[in-house]
Amino acid sequence: MNLLKAASTVSLLTLVSRITGLVREQLVAVIFGASGATDAFNVAFRIPNLFRRLFAEGAFSQAFVPLLGATRERGGDAATQALVDAVATVLAWVQLATCIAGVAAAPLLVWLLGAGLVQFDVGVLLTRIMFPYIGLMSMVALAAGILNTWKRFAVPAATPVLLNVAVIASALALAPWLRARGIEPIVALAVGVMAGGVLQAAIQVPALAAIGRLPRIGLAPAALARAWHHPGTRRVLALMAPALLGVSVAQLSLVINTQIASHLHVGSVSWLSYADRLMEFPTALLGVALGVVLLPQMAAAQARSDTAVYSRLLDWGLRLVLLLALPCALALLVFPVGLVAVLFHYGRFADADVLSTAVALRGYGVGLIGLIGTKVLAPAFYARTDIATPVRIAIVSLVATQAMNVLFVPWLAHAGLALSIGLGALLNAALLLAGLLRRGLYRPAAGWRGFAARVLLANAVLGAVLWWAAVGVDWIGLRAHWAERVAAVAGVLGGVALLYFAVLAACGLRPRDFVHRG
């Protein structure tokens, strides 16, 4: 298959998801601003998302996808379906128990993430409404692993759009209804999250049925016992143990940072959340798309002991990271006020909120290439079922990130948290790359020096134009002229994108150079 085409498909659908996600965040900013209620929602929403990253997209996917690919490669359809059925049964039962426990323990969970919340009780209520979202997302992660292994990338990539649409609809329709009845309107966002989770899970069913891999989930205790003793389930659990530790380390950093932010100026959690949404835009478009496409291919190459293909896949992914992530990082570093203003500077979102969000965005921009690079480098280890190495590196990065928090937060407040995350991501990516090189698993293909020189030249031109646009226009002052501001930002971004690729073309780089068939 053409991996560039596959990655482009995932990126395009992810772009739709991220655009609707930005619209979602815009509505939240306009309707609720950066307040105690939005801080409570952001903390509450991070709780099921934290568990989702631990048990669904994180440890589970890292353990399940390589094993599924190897089973399909070596065992055939019958063995593959048996593995899918067993894992789905155990996952469903575990998530049911987790959701019940999470709803009961909501006050403790909110206290662990945001003890300093002004509206603590609202955070607890929102957590109880949204916690079952983790169960739905775990089944979505199972479906995504199956579909991606069968090279059906479209549905998993498009699925998050449904969450954003549901939250947008709820914010527009339900929030005013709740406010008119004296009920906290932020509850509408939590209802929208749950509605989106149901829709995301439901859309997987026809997609799995189309490839004949719809899981048969055992609802009886005897079926659970059989699934538990399936060797594939045991293997997934064995692989999940170190993966869970690794993902827990990353999420522990998020927990600590959220806790710190909740004790800073009111609005700090929300500023970081808005900046994080912008940072995740390129991270998802590039890093997640590449990781989704590369992991099944690298796992298959590893199952065949084809080290040459494995290394070429990794080399291809890293070149795309440098080519596409570096200009995005420059945009976050040089042009953050324009980006934040055009997206969020409406309604209750004040001038000071723009500047506070922009300075956090710069902190994330420092480490964007590391955040995206990790999405390619870590799957290289997962494809070999080596989860222990990324775990050890994640622990080192966590310690370094929190040490930097001690240095930066007293000086830069919430922006110091973002800067620490960015620098920690760079360290994480550097250590992963060093590990692959040291073990001889990755052998860089010829031409890297010339390629890097051309990319750096194009970025120098792009950065100069972005700086001129950043200092030459009062983006905050254009609040009353929102249409002009939108057109101006679109013109700047579109113009520098065309200029960037024109410089690359003049230097001899062509799109066909990045076509990779796997």
PAZALO-66339 format. One record per residue (C-alpha): x, y, z. Coordinates in steps of 0.02 Angstrom, whole numbers, plus 50000, padded with zeros to 5 digits. Each point is the difference from the previous one (the first is absolute). Example, Ala and Ser with C-alpha at 12.3 -4.5 7.8 and 13.67 -1.06 7.14 Angstrom:
BEGIN
506154977550390/500695017249967/
This chain:
BEGIN
500005000050000/500535018149975/500425005550178/500055018549955/498244998549931/499434990550155/500805012750116/499255014249898/498274992150015/500184998750188/500675017850009/498585006849895/498684991850108/500945005150156/500015017749931/498094999649994/500014993450178/501185013650060/499045013849911/498394994550084/500994998750162/500575018049980/498215005349966/499534990950159/501335009350100/499495016549920/498224997550059/500594995850175/501095015650000/498595011149936/498624993050113/500994996550159/501685009249981/501424995350118/499104998450166/499814989050152/498674989949909/501114996849848/501444995450115/498834987350082/499474992949831/501794998749938/500544990750156/498484988649993/500244996349815/501834996050028/499534986050121/499144988449874/501285005449869/501394995250119/499264982650023/499674999049813/501845003149965/500494987550133/498864985649952/499385003549823/501105009949882/501524997650111/500504983650081/498654989549918/500345005749822/501884998550022/499794981950056/498544994549891/500425006849826/501724991649980/499304983450066/498495001249885/501135003449851/501144985450042/498524988250028/499245004949833/501694997749914/500364982950076/498374992450062/498685004149870/498205005850014/499354987550128/501385003650126/499815018649971/498124999850032/500244989550158/501255012950064/498815014549960/498534991550088/501004995850156/500795017050019/498355009149967/499124989750134/501305003350134/500125018449952/498115002450012/499904992450173/501505009750065/499345016449936/498294997050077/500824997850170/501135015149970/498535011349957/499034995250156/501525003050110/500405016549913/498275007250026/500074995350185/501745007250023/499695016349906/500365011750150/501684991750029/500465000649816/499575018649986/500995003650158/501524990749929/499975010349839/499335016750058/499935002450187/500115018749974/498435001549892/498875014450047/498474989849945/500524983050069/498224993250015/499655004049818/501564990349954/499364984850096/498305000749915/500775001549827/501194985550036/498564988650048/499065004349841/501524997449887/500944985650079/499084986249902/500775008049846/501574989750037/499054983749976/499355005449831/501725006149945/500824983650050/498884990649880/500345013349867/501884997150025/499744981349976/499065003349838/501315012349940/501394987450030/499074987049895/499555012149860/501755007349989/500764982549992/498854996549852/500595016649925/498285007950021/500585016750067/498535011249955/498724995750136/501225000850148/500685016649937/498275007649973/499234993450162/500545014750114/498975011949892/498444992650080/500565005250173/500305017849944/498335001149909/499084993450152/500835012450119/499695014549880/498164995449984/499834998250187/500865016850034/498865009049878/498354991550043/500124993450178/501065013450088/498725014149976/498604988350055/500944995750160/500455018250035/498185005349983/499534987350134/501365005050123/501074984649967/501885001849975/500125001249809/501734991949992/499094983450031/499485000749817/501804996649948/500064984250106/498374993749923/500725003549828/501574989950041/498964984850046/498905001649846/501575001149894/500704984350082/498444990149957/500085005949819/501854995749986/499724982450063/498484997249889/500885004749838/501294986350026/498714986049984/499655000949812/501855003149963/500524984250094/498584990049925/500585005049825/501684991250026/499244985450095/500855004250164/498565005550111/500474993950176/498864987650087/499985006050180/499584986950129/498745006550127/499954984750112/501304996950138/500484983649916/500415009449839/501075012150100/500944985350078/500364992549828/500565016749932/501115003050151/500924983649971/500265002949814/501905000949968/499785015949898/499155008750145/501414995050116/501265006449873/499115016849984/499935001650190/501854995650014/500455013249871/498825012750080/500894999450167/501565009549945/498975010149875/498835005350140/501485005750102/500665010049853/498345008449962/499725002850186/501625009550009/499435011749860/498295002250078/500755002750173/500885015249927/498305006349938/499224997050171/501395009550088/499935014449878/498105001450012/500124999950189/501315013849996/498985010349877/498454998750109/500955009250138/500585014049885/498975014749937/498174996049962/499934995549816/501714991649994/499284982749968/498935007149860/501445009849921/501044984349995/498524990349930/499735012449858/501875000049960/500024981150009/498594999249873/501025010349877/501574989850035/499064983749972/499455005949828/501694996649915/500394985950122/498474990449943/500145004749816/501804994249989/500534989450148/498424990150030/499714997349814/501774993649974/499934989050154/498334992449949/500664995649827/501754994550052/499654989050152/499074985849908/501275000749856/501514999550114/499214986050103/499724989849842/501805003149943/500634994850172/498944984149994/500864995749834/501705004750074/500185012549858/501155012650085/500345009649839/498165004249973/499815004050185/501435012749992/499395007649836/498275002750072/500735008950150/501145010649892/498535005249892/498995005050153/501415010350076/500305009649840/498175004849994/500105005450182/501425012149964/499205006149839/498295003850073/500215002050189/501365013249997/498965013349909/498544996450117/501155002650150/500575016649928/498205005649979/499644996450185/501585008950054/499945015349888/498145002649963/499044994350156/499025016050033/499265000149825/499524981750014/499205001650171/499125016349959/499194993949840/499384984150083/499455005050175/499955019150018/498115001850004/498615001350129/500644997450177/501794996649943/500945015950049/501585008449933/500984993650151/499404982349963/500755001349825/501715005050067/499964986950138/499544986249878/501295005949872/501454999350123/499524982150045/499914995849815/501805005949979/500524987850136/499194985749907/500775005949836/501754997650071/499714981450011/498784997049857/501244990549892/500364988850150/498154997050033/499734995149818/501624990349985/499554989350149/498434994349907/501144992249870/501464994350108/499024991450140/499004988849880/501674993949932/500274991850170/498194994450018/500094991149831/501384989250076/498944997450158/501375009450092/498995011050116/501265000350143/501215011749911/498735013949966/499434998050181/501745003050070/500225015049886/498295006950050/500494999050184/501595009849966/498995013049903/498725001450141/501335003350130/500815012949887/498325008449963/499565001950183/501745006350041/499755013349867/498315004350077/500915004450161/501085012049900/498735007349877/498315001150092/500535012950131/500685010649857/498754996949858/498454993450093/498884989549886/501145003049850/501394991650097/498964984150004/499835000349810/501865003549976/500464985450114/498884988349900/500795006149837/501784997550059/499564983250077/499294994449833/501625004749912/500984989850126/498814985249980/500175000049810/501895002050006/500204985150118/498854989149895/500975004149842/501664996950087/499374982950058/499504994849825/501665005749927/501044991950138/499164983249974/500195000749812/498114999049976/499975016149901/501275003649864/499735017349926/499894999649811/501215010349894/499675018449969/499485006050173/501235014650006/499445007449836/498174997150043/500185008450171/500935014949926/498625003249873/498644998450132/500915012150117/500225012749860/498144999449959/499565001950184/501135015250017/499035008549861/498324994750075/500505005850175/500525017249937/498335002949914/499034994050152/500975011750113/499625014649885/498144995750005/500034997850189/500755017150039/499215009549856/498174997450046/499055003350162/499074983450003/499145003550166/499475017349942/499064992349853/498724992150116/498585010949933/500494995649822/499964981150016/499734996549814/501535010249953/501024991350134/499474982749940/500435004549821/501675007450052/500534984750102/499434988349862/500995010249875/501564999750108/499934981450032/499554995649821/501335011649933/501414993250108/499484982149960/500125003449813/501655009250025/500704985650105/499634986749869/500585011649860/501695001850085/500094981250023/499574997349817/501345012649948/501224990050105/499544984049908/498774991550119/498454992649917/498464991150073/500454984149906/501584998950107/498894995350147/498934986749920/500314983750093/499154983749957/499844987150139/
